[in-house]
Amino acid sequence: MITAIGISVIDHIMVIDGFKVDEGSFHCEQYLIEGGGMAATALCTASKLGAHTRLFSRTGDDVNAQLIIEGLKKFGVDTAGIVKATDKHSTICIVLVDSRTGEKQFYSERIKSAYTGKITLDSTLLEGTRVLLLDGHWIDEALKAARWARKNNIPVVADFKRNYDDLDKLFPYIDYFIIPHFFACELAGKCNTDVLLRKLASLQPGIPVITMGSEGGVYLADGEIRRYKAFPVNCVDSTGAGDAFHGAFCYFLSHGLDIGRCLELSSATGALNCRALGGRAALPTRSELSAFLSANGSHSQFP
């Protein structure tokens, strides 16, 4: 089982003709409501590839909570670890997608109502976990789960994109520190990738991986800087590409693949998820992933 502790949201996605900088009233080309969130979408990805998954997350007690849960169950994600916070509202995110490039901007509340106040997760539901994914939300309980994972020799994967309060408390428990280039620069204060990787390695004990979208990515393993490739795809919307990457990484890691192969397969999965509007609409099946790899000159067989 792949377990994740983190955020689940409802995305309100608007496709627009370029990002605006001036005040005014504008029309969108398309509008979509869909489940989202880093940990949530990662598990939808792993589920579609064939994993048993469980999400620990927090919602409010509003209509959006039901939409979040229904969206996860559609992909087969076990929602037993989701807690509804009384008199709180669920997290939503406004996503603007540039129709010309597929690039996006996210707008959400920094202080998320459903994540305020003390709530304890049911740690008995961690049993059976083979890989633990953390996205930096629900820090207190994520830290408890990370300690449990360390005690039980369960690998912990990080999907961090913002320096939330106390995030660094999780660093000592991370085995695979997979973050985007912009956040790596924020953490390390440098932007040369080789220097970044070595700085990230000094901040935490895990294998640092820097994702760079269409440029692929770099990682540091056994003291050596290595690269993994990106895959070409007609990008309609890159929303959820990073989440899909992390979900696929956890899935293939749980099957014992080496990190280089995990990253290659994850890169292909993230690329395929850019084929349609929304963060989950184009998550690939196993057969789609295999065909895509074969068409791009990569080994198409995997567990």
N, C-alpha and C positions, 0 to 999 in steps of 0.2 A: 504494500500500500504506500502511496505517496501522500504525505500529509503537508498541508500548508497552514500557516497562521498569518493572517493579513486581511487586507481590505477587500470588500465586495461592494459594488456600487451599481447605480443605474446611470448609463451614459445617454445623454441627449446629444445626438450627433447631427451637425449641420454642415452640408457641403456648400462652400462659398467660392466665388471667383476671386481668389487672392485674399490675403489677410489685410484688413483695413487699419489705417492709422488715424484717420480723421473722424470727427463726430458726424453722425448722420444716421439715416434709416436705410437699411439694406435688405435685400431679399436673399434667401438661400436657394440653392438649386435642388436640394433634397434634404429630407429630415428623417431621422430614425431613432427609435428608443430601443436600447439593448443593454443587457447585463454587462458589467465591466469590472475593473479592479485588477490589480496586478496578480495577487495570489489566486483570485477566483478564476480569471481567464487562463492562467497557467494550468490549473487543475482541469479545466474544460479541455485543454489541449492534451494533457496526459491521458485523460479519460477516453478521448476519441482515438488515441493511439492504442488503447487497450488496457490501461492501468486501472486498478481500484484506487480511488482517491477520496480524501476526506478534508473538508475545509473547516478551520476554526476561525470565525469572524464575528463581527457585531453589526447588527442593524438596529434601526428604530422599531417602533411598533406601529408603523404607518403602512399605507398601501404599497409603497416602494419596497418594503421588506418582502412582501409576498412576491413581487415581481422578481426580486433578486433570487429568492429561493427557487421559484419556478424555473428561472433561467438556468440555474445550476443543475437542477434535477433533470432537465432536458438533456444534459450531457452525461448524466449518470454520476454526478458528484454527490457523495454522501454529505448531507447537511446537518448531521447530528451535532456537530460542534458549533453551529451558529446560534448565538444568543441574541434575543430581542431585548433591547434596553427600553424599559418603561418610560413613557413621556419624552422620548428622543426621536429625532427624525433620521432616516437612513441617509447615507451619503449619496449625493448625485454629482455628476461631472458634466459640464458643458464642453463638448469637443467640436472644434472648428477644423474642417478639413479643406485644404486648398485643392480645388478640382484640377488645377493645372499640374501639380506636382505630387499630390497624395500626402504631403506633409501636414502635420496637425498641431494645434494648440489646445491645451487642456486648462479648464478653469474649474476650481473646486474650493470649498472652504478649507482654510488651513486648520482651524479648530473644528473637528468633526464631531457633531453632537453625539452620535452613537458610541463614540470612543471616549467620552468623558465619564468619569466616575469609575469606581472599582468593580470589576466583574472577574470572577475566577473561572478559567476553563476547566472542563472535566478531564483531568489528566489520564484517566483510565482509557479514554478514547484514543490515546497515542499508541496503545499496544498494536503491534502488527505493522508499524511504520518501518519502511525500508529507506526512505529518503525524506528529509524534512526541509521544506522551503519556507523562508522568512522574507517578508517584504518591508519590514520596519514599522509596521503598525501593531498596536496592542503589545507594546514593548514589554511590560511586566510579565505577561504570560508567555510571550515569545522567548523571554530569557529563561523561564522555568523549563519550557520545552527544549530549548537548546542544551541546557544542562542535563536534562533527561537523555537527550540524544547522545551527548558526549559519553555519559555513563554507560550507555548501551551500544556504543560503537556504531551509531547511525550517522551517515554523512549529512551535513547541514549546508544548504545552498542559499546564498544571499541574492536577493533582487532588490537592491537599494537604489533609489533615484533622487532622494532628498535627505538632507541631514536633519532628521527629526530629533527632538529632545531625547537624550540618553541612547541614541542609536549606537554609539560607540561601545556601550555595554555588551552588545551582541558580538562585537568583533572577535573576541577570543574564542568563540565557539564555531566560527565559520570555517568550513572546509573548502568551499568554492565561492570565491568573492567575485561575483559576476555583475559588473556595473557599466553603465554607458559612459562614453568618453567625457561628456560634459560634467558628470558627477565626479569622475576620477580627477579631473582638473580642479574641481572645487575642493576635494579632500586633500590632494597632494600639493596644490599650488604650482604645478608645472603642467605643460601640455605636450612635451616630447614624450611619445608613447613608451620608449625604452626606459626613460627616467621615471615616468609615471608608474610603470609596473614595479620597479624596484622600490619606489617609495610606498606603494600600496602593500608590498610584501613586508615592509617594516612596520606597518600599522596593524597588521593582523596576521594570523598564522596560516590562513588558507591559500590556495592557488588563486592569484589575481587574474581576472579576465576582463578586458576592456572591449566592449562591443562598440562598433562604429558603423552600424547600418549597412549601407550599400558598399562600404569599403571592407566588410568582413570584420575582423577583430584580431587582437593579440592577447597572448597569455604567457605567464612565466611558470615553467615547470622544470624541476630538477636543475635550477639555476640557468636555464636556457630560455631565451625569448623566442616564441614561436607564433605563427600566424595561422588563422583559419580563413577560408574564403567566403565571400558572399555569392549568392546565386542570382542571376538575372531574372526579373519578373516584371510584368506590366503592372506597376503600382497604382491601384485605385485608391487605397487608403491604408496608411501604415499604422493605424490605430491597432494596438494589441500585438504588434509584431514582436516586441521585446518580451511580452508576457508569454506568447507562444514559444519563443526561444527558451525561456526558463522552464516551461512545462515539459517541453521535449527533452531538455537537458536532464531534468529529474527522471523522466521515464527511462531514457537510455542508460543513465548512471545506475538506476536500480537493476538493470540487466547486466551490469558488470563491464560495460564497454569502457575503453580507455578515454581519457579526456579529449584527445584530438578527434576521435570518431564521434564522441558525444557533441562536440562543438560543431562539427561539419553537419551532422544530422539536424541539430538545433537551428543552424543557420538556414538550412533548406526549409525547415518547418516555418520559421519566421517569415521567410520570403513568400511562401505559399499563402500565408495568412493576409498578405497585402492585396490579394486578387479581387476583393469585394469590399463594399462599404460596411464598416463595423468591425469591432475587435474580435468577433467570433464567427462571423458569417462564412469565412473561407478557411477555417481550421481544417487541415488535410486529414483524410483517412490514411490508413497504412498503404493501401494500394496507390493512392494519389502521390504520396511521398516517394514510394518506390519508383513509380514511373517518372517522376520529376528528376530524381537522382540519376536514373539511367539516361534520360534525355540530356543531362548536363555532364555526362562523362564521369559520374561518381558511382561507387559500389552501391548497388540498390538493395542489397540484402541486409536485414537487421532483425533483432529479436522481436 
